[in-house]
């Protein structure tokens, strides 16, 4: 399994929503500009997280997205599942393969155990853990970025 851009950007967007002060929704464009990501893609990702029940949206000039569940109760597994990401390490575990060895494979049981531990690991890491973990860096806003939005990784 390799993390897709959709999964990576979805986790980034969710962390930014978790970092936002309570009652301060973040727009897709705010998140996209901060990380120099495609706005339309971030918008699509946030819609999927909303459909998954993890994010709520507000309309209007001060609208945007915010977490609908406290960050400590949202896991990486839930975010990836809400985005429809395939999380199995090998295709044969969920019957999504036509491998001729599926019924007799001597490693299938081992892969199942490894896969279960991997899913447990993802389910044990909360959005709050990501938010408080490794610093992503703080940059300074530039003229191409709206006031109050700093791109990550820019020199201060």
C-alpha positions in Angstrom: 0.0 0.0 0.0 1.3 3.4 -0.9 -0.3 6.6 0.4 -2.0 8.4 -2.5 -2.0 12.2 -2.9 -5.7 12.1 -2.0 -4.9 10.4 1.3 -1.9 12.6 2.0 -3.8 15.8 1.2 -6.8 14.6 3.1 -4.7 14.1 6.3 -3.2 17.5 5.8 -6.6 19.2 5.4 -7.9 17.4 8.5 -4.9 18.5 10.5 -5.5 22.1 9.5 -9.1 21.8 10.5 -8.0 20.4 13.9 -5.5 23.3 14.3 -8.1 26.0 13.6 -9.5 27.8 16.7 -12.9 26.5 17.6 -15.6 28.3 15.6 -13.2 29.3 12.9 -13.9 27.3 9.8 -11.2 26.9 7.1 -12.0 27.2 3.4 -10.6 24.8 0.9 -8.7 27.6 -0.7 -7.1 28.6 2.6 -5.8 25.1 3.0 -4.8 24.8 -0.6 -2.9 28.1 -0.6 -1.1 27.3 2.6 0.4 24.1 1.1 0.3 25.1 -2.6 -2.2 22.4 -3.4 -5.0 22.3 -6.1 -8.0 24.1 -4.6 -10.5 21.9 -6.5 -8.9 18.7 -5.2 -8.9 20.0 -1.6 -12.6 20.9 -2.1 -13.4 17.4 -3.3 -11.5 15.8 -0.4 -13.3 18.0 2.1 -16.7 17.0 0.5 -15.8 13.4 1.0 -14.8 13.9 4.6 -18.1 15.7 5.1 -20.0 12.7 3.5 -18.0 10.5 5.9 -19.4 12.5 8.9 -16.0 13.8 10.0 -16.3 17.4 8.7 -19.1 20.0 8.7 -19.4 22.9 6.4 -20.7 26.5 6.9 -21.9 28.7 4.1 -21.3 32.5 3.8 -18.5 34.9 3.8 -17.0 33.5 7.0 -17.9 29.9 6.1 -15.7 26.9 5.4 -15.1 23.5 6.9 -14.6 22.4 10.5 -14.3 19.1 12.3 -17.7 17.7 13.3 -16.0 15.3 15.7 -13.3 16.2 18.3 -9.8 15.7 16.9 -8.9 13.1 19.6 -11.8 11.0 18.5 -11.0 10.9 14.8 -8.4 8.3 13.7 -6.2 8.1 10.6 -8.0 4.9 9.7 -11.4 6.8 9.7 -10.1 9.6 7.6 -8.6 7.2 5.0 -11.8 5.1 4.9 -13.9 8.2 4.5 -11.7 9.1 1.5 -12.3 5.6 0.0 -8.7 4.6 0.3 -7.8 1.0 -0.1 -5.9 0.0 3.0 -5.1 -3.7 2.4 -1.5 -4.5 1.9 -2.3 -7.2 -0.6 -5.3 -7.6 -2.8 -6.2 -11.1 -1.9 -7.4 -10.3 1.6 -10.7 -8.8 0.5 -11.3 -11.1 -2.5 -10.4 -8.3 -5.0 -8.0 -10.4 -7.0 -8.1 -13.2 -9.5 -4.9 -14.7 -8.2 -4.9 -18.4 -8.8 -3.1 -19.0 -5.5 -5.7 -17.3 -3.3 -7.1 -20.6 -2.0 -3.7 -22.3 -1.4 -1.3 -19.5 -0.7 1.0 -20.3 2.2 1.5 -16.6 3.1 -2.1 -15.4 3.1 -2.5 -16.0 6.8 0.7 -14.0 7.6 -0.5 -11.2 5.3 -3.8 -11.2 7.1 -2.2 -10.8 10.5 0.2 -8.1 9.3 -2.7 -6.3 7.6 -4.8 -6.4 10.8 -1.9 -5.0 12.8 -1.5 -2.2 10.2 -5.2 -1.3 10.4 -5.0 -1.3 14.2 -2.0 1.0 14.0 -3.9 3.5 11.8 -6.9 3.2 14.1 -4.7 4.0 17.1 -3.4 7.3 15.8 -5.8 10.2 16.2 -6.0 13.5 14.4 -5.0 15.1 17.7 -1.8 12.9 17.6 -1.0 14.2 14.1 -1.8 17.8 15.1 0.5 17.7 18.1 3.2 15.5 16.5 6.0 16.6 14.2 5.9 20.3 13.5 5.0 21.0 9.9 6.6 24.4 10.0 5.2 27.9 9.9 5.9 30.2 7.0 5.2 33.9 6.3 2.4 35.1 4.0 3.5 36.4 0.7 1.7 38.9 -1.6 0.2 36.0 -3.6 -1.4 34.5 -0.5 -4.3 36.2 1.3 -3.6 38.0 4.6 -3.5 35.5 7.4 -2.6 32.5 5.3 1.0 31.4 5.5 2.4 28.8 3.2 4.2 26.0 4.9 7.9 25.9 4.3 8.4 29.5 3.2 11.3 31.4 4.7 10.3 33.7 7.5 
